[in-house]
């Protein structure tokens, strides 16, 4: 009996995915729950198990195709094996075993394997058009693009109508020259949609400040050596997290979200800190749960684990849920002063930390000491010294709090960063 296996509802409000990799081919024998394909959603790469034992009669969608929940993935000739929960002929049911995160298969982004249409200089997803439209355009970049544009207009007027033929035209050029096209989908599109929702929902305001982290820098250099012996990479981020939690405890409105339907501001009494991780697949924000109860070393270890999972595309949905506040370490890229970070909706605020840089600062001279360090009269002008300064950018939701409260929060964070002895004792 032939069984149509439809793309199941994998939860999390996901309605479609992109076939990354087939692990079987037509004619292969499979057992129930064997992984047959990897599908990329806007959350992760999901391993799709077979609902039945039998032979793969037909694979309906090729690698790179976008599929919607309920679309037929493959047809399986049953051999009386396992029980499946996908439904043939109806809507797809939810499988409890579906949603396991797999690794991202290799994807050739920007490589569009579609044949060319000569009459317009365009390429089509589908078969090669027949007749006069299939004549090849010569490859002189400027002359032939001009010719292609003219021919394209002729085609629009009464020539080959690609749309009526069910073919999708994808131009390989604009009016100035040839171009490459990179798909805007998967994680990249999910990030974009989330950013747009945040920017069009939240009135963003950014408050900036500078923290003198000279003492913190020295402490971290010392502790980093000890941590390396235990295989832990100690960055500044655990210290930033500790300072942020201290600030949130004193200024709880920044650890909140707005429930517009109920007309309530929800103040969170726990501290789940999101950390923005730059990966080749896009920005990921895994969340450190209940960060207030973890030591500097515990935080460093968890940051390293989550960052690696993000780069390997092994984060599951829960790794990225439940955040109450986010830190984006702009300075980790080796550049960056202040920024206007986008709030991780529906959180109330986000802190951007820039690159630590040496700056000239005027340090007060103690009473009885001259600027040069010798005894003298009190009240001197002070000494100009090099200090390590950290730029701070706090973007906040102006519906939930005002600028003065954001300034007080940032000041608290700054005070803790400037006194690392208190910081490590938290």
C-alpha positions as a Markdown table, in Angstrom:
| # | Residue | x | y | z |
|---|---|---|---|---|
| 1 | Unk | 0.0 | 0.0 | 0.0 |
| 2 | Unk | 1.4 | 3.4 | -1.0 |
| 3 | Unk | 1.5 | 5.9 | 1.8 |
| 4 | Unk | 1.9 | 9.7 | 1.2 |
| 5 | Unk | 4.1 | 11.1 | 4.0 |
| 6 | Unk | 3.3 | 14.8 | 4.4 |
| 7 | Unk | 5.5 | 17.4 | 6.1 |
| 8 | Unk | 4.3 | 17.3 | 9.7 |
| 9 | Unk | 3.6 | 20.2 | 12.0 |
| 10 | Unk | 6.8 | 20.5 | 14.0 |
| 11 | Unk | 5.4 | 23.0 | 16.4 |
| 12 | Unk | 6.6 | 26.5 | 17.4 |
| 13 | Unk | 4.2 | 28.1 | 14.9 |
| 14 | Unk | 6.2 | 26.9 | 12.0 |
| 15 | Unk | 4.3 | 26.6 | 8.7 |
| 16 | Unk | 7.0 | 25.9 | 6.2 |
| 17 | Unk | 10.6 | 24.7 | 5.8 |
| 18 | Unk | 13.3 | 24.2 | 3.3 |
| 19 | Unk | 14.6 | 20.7 | 2.4 |
| 20 | Unk | 18.3 | 20.8 | 3.2 |
| 21 | Unk | 19.3 | 17.2 | 2.6 |
| 22 | Unk | 17.8 | 13.9 | 1.7 |
| 23 | Unk | 19.3 | 10.9 | 3.5 |
| 24 | Unk | 17.5 | 8.4 | 1.3 |
| 25 | Unk | 16.8 | 8.0 | -2.4 |
| 26 | Unk | 14.0 | 6.4 | -4.3 |
| 27 | Unk | 14.1 | 2.7 | -4.0 |
| 28 | Unk | 15.7 | 2.7 | -0.6 |
| 29 | Unk | 14.2 | 0.6 | 2.2 |
| 30 | Unk | 13.6 | 2.4 | 5.5 |
| 31 | Unk | 12.3 | 1.5 | 9.0 |
| 32 | Unk | 9.9 | 3.5 | 11.0 |
| 33 | Unk | 11.6 | 6.4 | 12.8 |
| 34 | Unk | 14.7 | 6.3 | 10.5 |
| 35 | Unk | 15.7 | 9.8 | 9.6 |
| 36 | Unk | 15.0 | 10.3 | 5.9 |
| 37 | Unk | 15.5 | 14.1 | 5.5 |
| 38 | Unk | 16.8 | 17.3 | 7.1 |
| 39 | Unk | 14.5 | 20.3 | 6.8 |
| 40 | Unk | 15.5 | 23.9 | 7.8 |
| 41 | Unk | 12.9 | 26.0 | 9.5 |
| 42 | Unk | 13.3 | 29.5 | 10.9 |
| 43 | Unk | 14.2 | 27.9 | 14.3 |
| 44 | Unk | 16.6 | 25.1 | 13.5 |
| 45 | Unk | 17.4 | 22.2 | 11.2 |
| 46 | Unk | 14.9 | 19.4 | 12.0 |
| 47 | Unk | 15.5 | 15.7 | 11.4 |
| 48 | Unk | 12.4 | 14.2 | 9.8 |
| 49 | Unk | 11.8 | 10.5 | 10.7 |
| 50 | Unk | 9.9 | 8.1 | 8.5 |
| 51 | Unk | 6.4 | 7.3 | 9.9 |
| 52 | Unk | 6.4 | 3.9 | 8.3 |
| 53 | Unk | 8.6 | 0.9 | 7.4 |
| 54 | Unk | 8.8 | 0.2 | 3.7 |
| 55 | Unk | 10.4 | 1.3 | 0.4 |
| 56 | Unk | 10.7 | 4.9 | -0.8 |
| 57 | Unk | 8.7 | 5.0 | -4.0 |
| 58 | Unk | 8.9 | 8.7 | -4.8 |
| 59 | Unk | 10.6 | 11.8 | -3.4 |
| 60 | Unk | 8.4 | 14.7 | -4.1 |
| 61 | Unk | 10.6 | 17.7 | -3.2 |
| 62 | Unk | 14.2 | 18.2 | -4.1 |
| 63 | Unk | 16.9 | 19.6 | -1.9 |
| 64 | Unk | 16.5 | 23.4 | -1.7 |
| 65 | Unk | 12.7 | 23.3 | -2.2 |
| 66 | Unk | 10.5 | 25.1 | 0.3 |
| 67 | Unk | 7.7 | 23.0 | 1.6 |
| 68 | Unk | 4.6 | 23.8 | 3.6 |
| 69 | Unk | 3.0 | 21.8 | 6.4 |
| 70 | Unk | 0.8 | 19.3 | 4.7 |
| 71 | Unk | 2.8 | 19.0 | 1.5 |
| 72 | Unk | 3.8 | 15.5 | 0.5 |
| 73 | Unk | 7.4 | 14.9 | 1.2 |
| 74 | Unk | 7.7 | 11.3 | -0.1 |
| 75 | Unk | 5.6 | 8.3 | -1.0 |
| 76 | Unk | 6.4 | 5.1 | 0.9 |
| 77 | Unk | 5.3 | 1.5 | 0.0 |
| 78 | Unk | 4.4 | 0.1 | 3.4 |
| 79 | Unk | 5.8 | -3.2 | 4.5 |
| 80 | Unk | 3.7 | -3.4 | 7.7 |
| 81 | Unk | 6.4 | -1.8 | 9.9 |
| 82 | Unk | 6.1 | 0.9 | 12.4 |
| 83 | Unk | 3.2 | 3.2 | 13.3 |
| 84 | Unk | 3.2 | 6.7 | 11.9 |
| 85 | Unk | 1.4 | 9.8 | 12.9 |
| 86 | Unk | 1.5 | 11.6 | 9.5 |
| 87 | Unk | -1.8 | 11.3 | 7.7 |
| 88 | Unk | -2.4 | 10.5 | 4.0 |
| 89 | Unk | -5.1 | 12.5 | 2.4 |
| 90 | Unk | -5.7 | 14.9 | 5.4 |
| 91 | Unk | -3.9 | 17.5 | 7.4 |
| 92 | Unk | -0.6 | 16.5 | 8.9 |
| 93 | Unk | -0.8 | 15.6 | 12.6 |
| 94 | Unk | 1.8 | 16.6 | 15.2 |
| 95 | Unk | 4.5 | 14.0 | 16.0 |
| 96 | Unk | 5.9 | 14.1 | 19.5 |
| 97 | Unk | 9.2 | 12.7 | 18.2 |
| 98 | Unk | 9.6 | 15.4 | 15.6 |
| 99 | Unk | 11.6 | 18.5 | 16.3 |
| 100 | Unk | 14.9 | 16.9 | 17.1 |
| 101 | Unk | 17.6 | 19.4 | 16.0 |
| 102 | Unk | 20.1 | 18.1 | 13.5 |
| 103 | Unk | 23.2 | 19.6 | 11.9 |
| 104 | Unk | 22.9 | 21.9 | 9.0 |
| 105 | Unk | 23.8 | 20.2 | 5.7 |
| 106 | Unk | 26.0 | 22.0 | 3.2 |
| 107 | Unk | 24.1 | 24.6 | 1.3 |
| 108 | Unk | 25.4 | 26.4 | -1.8 |
| 109 | Unk | 24.0 | 29.8 | -1.1 |
| 110 | Unk | 23.9 | 32.0 | -4.1 |
| 111 | Unk | 24.3 | 29.2 | -6.6 |
| 112 | Unk | 21.2 | 29.1 | -8.6 |
| 113 | Unk | 21.1 | 25.9 | -10.8 |
| 114 | Unk | 18.5 | 27.0 | -13.3 |
| 115 | Unk | 18.8 | 27.1 | -17.1 |
| 116 | Unk | 19.0 | 30.3 | -19.1 |
| 117 | Unk | 16.4 | 31.8 | -21.4 |
| 118 | Unk | 18.0 | 33.4 | -24.4 |
| 119 | Unk | 15.3 | 35.8 | -25.5 |
| 120 | Unk | 15.4 | 37.8 | -22.2 |
| 121 | Unk | 18.8 | 36.9 | -20.7 |
| 122 | Unk | 16.9 | 35.6 | -17.8 |
| 123 | Unk | 17.0 | 32.1 | -16.2 |
| 124 | Unk | 14.1 | 30.0 | -15.2 |
| 125 | Unk | 13.3 | 27.5 | -12.5 |
| 126 | Unk | 12.1 | 24.6 | -14.5 |
| 127 | Unk | 12.7 | 23.2 | -18.0 |
| 128 | Unk | 14.5 | 24.9 | -20.9 |
| 129 | Unk | 11.9 | 26.9 | -23.0 |
| 130 | Unk | 11.5 | 25.7 | -26.5 |
| 131 | Unk | 11.6 | 27.6 | -29.8 |
| 132 | Unk | 13.0 | 31.0 | -30.6 |
| 133 | Unk | 13.1 | 31.8 | -26.8 |
| 134 | Unk | 15.8 | 29.2 | -26.3 |
| 135 | Unk | 18.4 | 30.9 | -28.5 |
| 136 | Unk | 21.5 | 31.8 | -26.5 |
| 137 | Unk | 22.4 | 35.4 | -25.7 |
| 138 | Unk | 26.1 | 36.1 | -26.3 |
| 139 | Unk | 28.2 | 36.9 | -23.2 |
| 140 | Unk | 29.4 | 40.4 | -23.9 |
| 141 | Unk | 28.5 | 42.0 | -20.5 |
| 142 | Unk | 27.3 | 45.5 | -21.6 |
| 143 | Unk | 26.2 | 44.9 | -25.2 |
| 144 | Unk | 24.4 | 41.7 | -24.5 |
| 145 | Unk | 22.6 | 43.0 | -21.4 |
| 146 | Unk | 21.3 | 45.9 | -23.5 |
| 147 | Unk | 20.2 | 43.4 | -26.1 |
| 148 | Unk | 18.6 | 41.2 | -23.5 |
| 149 | Unk | 16.6 | 44.1 | -22.0 |
| 150 | Unk | 15.3 | 45.0 | -25.5 |
| 151 | Unk | 14.4 | 41.4 | -26.2 |
| 152 | Unk | 12.7 | 41.1 | -22.8 |
| 153 | Unk | 10.5 | 44.1 | -23.6 |
| 154 | Unk | 9.6 | 42.4 | -26.9 |
| 155 | Unk | 8.7 | 39.2 | -25.0 |
| 156 | Unk | 6.5 | 41.2 | -22.7 |
| 157 | Unk | 4.7 | 42.8 | -25.6 |
| 158 | Unk | 3.8 | 39.5 | -27.3 |
| 159 | Unk | 6.6 | 37.0 | -27.2 |
| 160 | Unk | 7.1 | 34.1 | -24.8 |
| 161 | Unk | 5.1 | 34.6 | -21.6 |
| 162 | Unk | 7.1 | 32.8 | -19.0 |
| 163 | Unk | 4.5 | 33.5 | -16.3 |
| 164 | Unk | 1.7 | 31.8 | -18.3 |
| 165 | Unk | 4.1 | 28.9 | -19.0 |
| 166 | Unk | 4.4 | 28.4 | -15.2 |
| 167 | Unk | 8.1 | 29.4 | -15.2 |
| 168 | Unk | 9.7 | 31.9 | -12.8 |
| 169 | Unk | 12.1 | 34.4 | -14.3 |
| 170 | Unk | 15.2 | 35.3 | -12.3 |
| 171 | Unk | 17.3 | 38.0 | -13.8 |
| 172 | Unk | 21.1 | 37.6 | -13.7 |
| 173 | Unk | 21.7 | 41.3 | -14.2 |
| 174 | Unk | 20.4 | 44.7 | -13.5 |
| 175 | Unk | 20.8 | 47.8 | -15.7 |
| 176 | Unk | 24.5 | 48.2 | -14.7 |
| 177 | Unk | 25.9 | 44.7 | -14.9 |
| 178 | Unk | 25.7 | 41.1 | -13.8 |
| 179 | Unk | 24.7 | 40.2 | -10.3 |
| 180 | Unk | 24.6 | 37.2 | -8.0 |
| 181 | Unk | 21.5 | 36.4 | -6.0 |
| 182 | Unk | 21.6 | 34.9 | -2.5 |
| 183 | Unk | 18.4 | 33.4 | -1.1 |
| 184 | Unk | 16.7 | 35.4 | 1.6 |
| 185 | Unk | 15.1 | 32.6 | 3.6 |
| 186 | Unk | 15.6 | 30.4 | 6.6 |
| 187 | Unk | 17.5 | 31.9 | 9.5 |
| 188 | Unk | 18.3 | 35.1 | 7.6 |
| 189 | Unk | 14.6 | 35.8 | 6.9 |
| 190 | Unk | 13.6 | 34.8 | 10.4 |
| 191 | Unk | 16.1 | 37.4 | 11.8 |
| 192 | Unk | 14.8 | 40.0 | 9.5 |
| 193 | Unk | 11.1 | 39.4 | 10.4 |
| 194 | Unk | 11.9 | 39.5 | 14.1 |
| 195 | Unk | 13.9 | 42.8 | 13.7 |
| 196 | Unk | 11.1 | 44.4 | 11.7 |
| 197 | Unk | 8.5 | 43.4 | 14.3 |
| 198 | Unk | 10.7 | 44.8 | 17.1 |
| 199 | Unk | 11.4 | 48.1 | 15.3 |
| 200 | Unk | 7.7 | 48.7 | 14.3 |
| 201 | Unk | 6.3 | 47.7 | 17.7 |
| 202 | Unk | 8.8 | 49.2 | 20.1 |
| 203 | Unk | 9.7 | 52.9 | 20.3 |
| 204 | Unk | 13.5 | 52.4 | 20.6 |
| 205 | Unk | 15.7 | 54.9 | 22.6 |
| 206 | Unk | 19.4 | 54.4 | 23.2 |
| 207 | Unk | 21.3 | 55.7 | 26.2 |
| 208 | Unk | 25.2 | 55.6 | 26.1 |
| 209 | Unk | 27.9 | 55.8 | 28.7 |
| 210 | Unk | 31.6 | 54.9 | 29.3 |
| 211 | Unk | 32.9 | 52.5 | 32.0 |
| 212 | Unk | 36.5 | 52.5 | 33.2 |
| 213 | Unk | 37.3 | 48.8 | 33.2 |
| 214 | Unk | 41.0 | 49.1 | 33.9 |
| 215 | Unk | 40.8 | 47.0 | 37.1 |
| 216 | Unk | 38.4 | 44.5 | 35.5 |
| 217 | Unk | 40.8 | 44.1 | 32.6 |
| 218 | Unk | 43.7 | 43.2 | 34.9 |
| 219 | Unk | 41.5 | 40.8 | 36.9 |
| 220 | Unk | 40.3 | 39.0 | 33.9 |
| 221 | Unk | 43.8 | 38.6 | 32.4 |
| 222 | Unk | 44.8 | 37.0 | 35.7 |
| 223 | Unk | 41.8 | 34.7 | 36.0 |
| 224 | Unk | 41.9 | 33.8 | 32.3 |
| 225 | Unk | 45.1 | 31.8 | 32.8 |
| 226 | Unk | 43.5 | 29.8 | 35.6 |
| 227 | Unk | 40.4 | 29.1 | 33.6 |
| 228 | Unk | 42.4 | 27.9 | 30.6 |
| 229 | Unk | 43.9 | 25.1 | 32.7 |
| 230 | Unk | 40.4 | 23.8 | 33.2 |
| 231 | Unk | 39.6 | 24.1 | 29.4 |
| 232 | Unk | 37.4 | 27.2 | 29.9 |
| 233 | Unk | 37.7 | 30.3 | 27.7 |
| 234 | Unk | 37.1 | 33.2 | 30.1 |
| 235 | Unk | 35.9 | 36.3 | 28.1 |
| 236 | Unk | 34.5 | 39.6 | 29.5 |
| 237 | Unk | 30.9 | 38.5 | 28.9 |
| 238 | Unk | 30.5 | 36.6 | 32.2 |
| 239 | Unk | 31.5 | 39.8 | 34.0 |
| 240 | Unk | 29.1 | 41.8 | 31.9 |
| 241 | Unk | 26.3 | 39.4 | 32.7 |
| 242 | Unk | 27.0 | 39.8 | 36.5 |
| 243 | Unk | 26.9 | 43.6 | 36.2 |
| 244 | Unk | 23.7 | 43.5 | 34.2 |
| 245 | Unk | 22.0 | 41.3 | 36.7 |
| 246 | Unk | 23.0 | 43.7 | 39.5 |
| 247 | Unk | 21.5 | 46.6 | 37.5 |
| 248 | Unk | 18.3 | 44.7 | 36.8 |
| 249 | Unk | 17.8 | 43.8 | 40.4 |
| 250 | Unk | 18.0 | 47.5 | 41.3 |
| 251 | Unk | 16.0 | 48.6 | 38.2 |
| 252 | Unk | 13.4 | 45.9 | 37.5 |
| 253 | Unk | 11.5 | 47.7 | 34.8 |
| 254 | Unk | 14.3 | 46.7 | 32.4 |
| 255 | Unk | 13.8 | 43.1 | 33.2 |
| 256 | Unk | 10.2 | 43.1 | 32.0 |
| 257 | Unk | 7.9 | 42.9 | 29.0 |
| 258 | Unk | 4.6 | 44.6 | 28.0 |
| 259 | Unk | 1.4 | 42.6 | 27.7 |
| 260 | Unk | -0.6 | 45.0 | 25.5 |
| 261 | Unk | -3.7 | 42.8 | 25.5 |
| 262 | Unk | -4.0 | 42.8 | 29.3 |
| 263 | Unk | -2.6 | 46.3 | 29.7 |
| 264 | Unk | 0.1 | 45.1 | 32.0 |
| 265 | Unk | 3.9 | 45.4 | 32.4 |
| 266 | Unk | 5.2 | 42.0 | 33.4 |
| 267 | Unk | 8.1 | 42.3 | 35.8 |
| 268 | Unk | 10.3 | 39.2 | 35.7 |
| 269 | Unk | 11.7 | 38.0 | 39.1 |
| 270 | Unk | 14.3 | 35.7 | 37.4 |
| 271 | Unk | 17.2 | 36.6 | 35.1 |
| 272 | Unk | 17.5 | 34.7 | 31.8 |
| 273 | Unk | 20.2 | 36.5 | 29.9 |
| 274 | Unk | 20.3 | 36.2 | 26.1 |
| 275 | Unk | 23.7 | 36.4 | 24.4 |
| 276 | Unk | 23.9 | 37.4 | 20.8 |
| 277 | Unk | 26.2 | 35.0 | 18.9 |
| 278 | Unk | 27.5 | 35.8 | 15.4 |
| 279 | Unk | 27.5 | 32.7 | 13.2 |
| 280 | Unk | 27.8 | 32.1 | 9.4 |
| 281 | Unk | 24.1 | 31.2 | 9.4 |
| 282 | Unk | 23.0 | 34.4 | 11.0 |
| 283 | Unk | 22.6 | 35.9 | 14.4 |
| 284 | Unk | 21.6 | 33.5 | 17.1 |
| 285 | Unk | 20.5 | 34.4 | 20.7 |
| 286 | Unk | 20.8 | 31.5 | 23.0 |
| 287 | Unk | 19.6 | 32.2 | 26.6 |
| 288 | Unk | 21.4 | 31.5 | 29.9 |
| 289 | Unk | 18.6 | 30.4 | 32.3 |
| 290 | Unk | 18.6 | 31.7 | 35.9 |
| 291 | Unk | 22.0 | 33.4 | 35.4 |
| 292 | Unk | 21.8 | 35.0 | 38.8 |
| 293 | Unk | 22.7 | 31.8 | 40.5 |
| 294 | Unk | 25.8 | 31.0 | 38.5 |
| 295 | Unk | 29.4 | 31.9 | 39.1 |
| 296 | Unk | 31.7 | 33.6 | 36.7 |
| 297 | Unk | 33.3 | 30.3 | 35.8 |
| 298 | Unk | 29.8 | 28.6 | 35.4 |
| 299 | Unk | 28.7 | 31.4 | 33.1 |
| 300 | Unk | 31.9 | 31.2 | 31.1 |
| 301 | Unk | 31.5 | 27.4 | 30.6 |
| 302 | Unk | 27.8 | 27.8 | 29.6 |
| 303 | Unk | 28.6 | 30.7 | 27.2 |
| 304 | Unk | 31.2 | 28.5 | 25.5 |
| 305 | Unk | 28.8 | 25.6 | 25.1 |
| 306 | Unk | 25.9 | 27.6 | 23.8 |
| 307 | Unk | 28.1 | 29.6 | 21.4 |
| 308 | Unk | 29.5 | 26.4 | 19.9 |
| 309 | Unk | 26.0 | 24.9 | 19.6 |
| 310 | Unk | 24.9 | 28.0 | 17.8 |
| 311 | Unk | 27.8 | 27.8 | 15.3 |
| 312 | Unk | 27.1 | 24.1 | 14.7 |
| 313 | Unk | 23.3 | 24.7 | 14.4 |
| 314 | Unk | 22.6 | 22.4 | 17.3 |
| 315 | Unk | 20.6 | 24.8 | 19.4 |
| 316 | Unk | 17.1 | 23.5 | 20.2 |
| 317 | Unk | 14.0 | 25.7 | 20.6 |
| 318 | Unk | 14.4 | 25.9 | 24.4 |
| 319 | Unk | 18.0 | 27.1 | 24.2 |
| 320 | Unk | 16.6 | 30.3 | 22.6 |
| 321 | Unk | 13.4 | 30.8 | 24.7 |
| 322 | Unk | 12.7 | 32.6 | 27.9 |
| 323 | Unk | 15.0 | 35.5 | 27.7 |
| 324 | Unk | 14.4 | 38.5 | 29.9 |
| 325 | Unk | 17.3 | 40.7 | 28.8 |
| 326 | Unk | 19.9 | 40.5 | 26.0 |
| 327 | Unk | 23.6 | 41.5 | 25.8 |
| 328 | Unk | 25.2 | 42.0 | 22.4 |
| 329 | Unk | 28.9 | 42.2 | 22.6 |
| 330 | Unk | 29.7 | 44.4 | 19.7 |
| 331 | Unk | 33.4 | 44.7 | 20.7 |
| 332 | Unk | 34.0 | 41.0 | 20.2 |
| 333 | Unk | 34.3 | 41.7 | 16.5 |
| 334 | Unk | 37.4 | 43.8 | 17.1 |
| 335 | Unk | 35.6 | 47.1 | 16.3 |
| 336 | Unk | 32.8 | 49.3 | 17.5 |
| 337 | Unk | 32.2 | 52.1 | 19.9 |
| 338 | Unk | 28.6 | 52.9 | 20.5 |
| 339 | Unk | 25.6 | 51.4 | 18.7 |
| 340 | Unk | 21.8 | 51.4 | 18.6 |
| 341 | Unk | 21.0 | 47.7 | 19.2 |
| 342 | Unk | 17.6 | 46.4 | 18.3 |
| 343 | Unk | 15.7 | 45.1 | 21.3 |
| 344 | Unk | 15.0 | 41.4 | 21.3 |
| 345 | Unk | 11.2 | 41.5 | 21.2 |
| 346 | Unk | 9.3 | 41.3 | 23.6 |
| 347 | Unk | 12.0 | 42.2 | 26.1 |
| 348 | Unk | 12.2 | 45.7 | 27.5 |
| 349 | Unk | 15.9 | 46.5 | 26.8 |
| 350 | Unk | 19.2 | 45.3 | 25.4 |
| 351 | Unk | 22.8 | 46.3 | 26.3 |
| 352 | Unk | 25.4 | 46.7 | 23.6 |
| 353 | Unk | 29.1 | 46.5 | 24.8 |
| 354 | Unk | 31.7 | 48.1 | 22.5 |
| 355 | Unk | 35.4 | 47.4 | 22.2 |
| 356 | Unk | 37.6 | 48.2 | 25.2 |
| 357 | Unk | 40.1 | 50.9 | 24.2 |
| 358 | Unk | 42.8 | 52.8 | 25.9 |
| 359 | Unk | 41.8 | 56.4 | 26.4 |
| 360 | Unk | 43.3 | 59.4 | 28.1 |
| 361 | Unk | 41.5 | 60.1 | 31.4 |
| 362 | Unk | 42.0 | 62.6 | 34.2 |
| 363 | Unk | 42.4 | 60.8 | 37.5 |
| 364 | Unk | 42.0 | 62.8 | 40.7 |
| 365 | Unk | 45.1 | 63.4 | 42.8 |
| 366 | Unk | 44.9 | 62.3 | 46.4 |
| 367 | Unk | 45.3 | 65.0 | 49.0 |
| 368 | Unk | 49.0 | 65.8 | 49.7 |
| 369 | Unk | 50.1 | 64.4 | 46.3 |
| 370 | Unk | 51.0 | 66.3 | 43.2 |
| 371 | Unk | 50.1 | 65.2 | 39.7 |
| 372 | Unk | 53.5 | 63.7 | 39.2 |
| 373 | Unk | 53.1 | 61.6 | 42.3 |
| 374 | Unk | 55.2 | 63.8 | 44.8 |
| 375 | Unk | 53.9 | 65.3 | 48.0 |
| 376 | Unk | 52.3 | 68.7 | 47.6 |
| 377 | Unk | 49.2 | 70.7 | 48.3 |
| 378 | Unk | 45.8 | 69.1 | 48.0 |
| 379 | Unk | 43.3 | 70.0 | 45.3 |
| 380 | Unk | 45.6 | 69.7 | 42.3 |
| 381 | Unk | 44.2 | 69.4 | 38.7 |
| 382 | Unk | 44.8 | 65.7 | 38.6 |
| 383 | Unk | 46.9 | 63.4 | 36.4 |
| 384 | Unk | 46.3 | 62.4 | 32.8 |
| 385 | Unk | 46.7 | 58.7 | 32.5 |
| 386 | Unk | 45.7 | 55.9 | 30.0 |
| 387 | Unk | 42.7 | 53.9 | 31.2 |
| 388 | Unk | 40.8 | 51.1 | 29.6 |
| 389 | Unk | 37.3 | 52.3 | 28.7 |
| 390 | Unk | 34.3 | 50.3 | 27.7 |
| 391 | Unk | 31.5 | 51.9 | 25.7 |
| 392 | Unk | 27.9 | 51.0 | 26.8 |
| 393 | Unk | 24.8 | 51.3 | 24.7 |
| 394 | Unk | 21.5 | 50.6 | 26.4 |
| 395 | Unk | 18.4 | 50.5 | 24.0 |
| 396 | Unk | 15.1 | 50.4 | 25.8 |
| 397 | Unk | 11.4 | 50.4 | 25.2 |
| 398 | Unk | 10.1 | 53.9 | 25.9 |
| 399 | Unk | 6.6 | 52.6 | 26.5 |
| 400 | Unk | 7.8 | 50.7 | 29.6 |
| 401 | Unk | 10.4 | 53.1 | 31.1 |
| 402 | Unk | 11.7 | 56.6 | 30.7 |
| 403 | Unk | 15.2 | 57.8 | 29.8 |
| 404 | Unk | 16.1 | 58.6 | 33.4 |
| 405 | Unk | 15.5 | 55.0 | 34.6 |
| 406 | Unk | 17.6 | 53.7 | 31.7 |
| 407 | Unk | 20.4 | 56.1 | 32.7 |
| 408 | Unk | 20.3 | 55.0 | 36.3 |
| 409 | Unk | 20.4 | 51.3 | 35.2 |
| 410 | Unk | 23.4 | 52.0 | 33.0 |
| 411 | Unk | 25.1 | 53.9 | 35.8 |
| 412 | Unk | 24.6 | 50.9 | 38.1 |
| 413 | Unk | 26.1 | 48.5 | 35.5 |
| 414 | Unk | 29.0 | 50.9 | 35.1 |
| 415 | Unk | 29.6 | 51.0 | 38.9 |
| 416 | Unk | 29.8 | 47.3 | 39.2 |
| 417 | Unk | 32.1 | 46.9 | 36.2 |
| 418 | Unk | 34.4 | 49.5 | 37.7 |
| 419 | Unk | 34.6 | 47.6 | 41.0 |
| 420 | Unk | 35.4 | 44.0 | 40.0 |
| 421 | Unk | 36.0 | 42.9 | 43.6 |
| 422 | Unk | 32.3 | 43.4 | 44.3 |
| 423 | Unk | 31.4 | 42.0 | 40.9 |
| 424 | Unk | 33.1 | 38.6 | 41.4 |
| 425 | Unk | 31.5 | 38.3 | 44.9 |
| 426 | Unk | 28.0 | 38.4 | 43.4 |
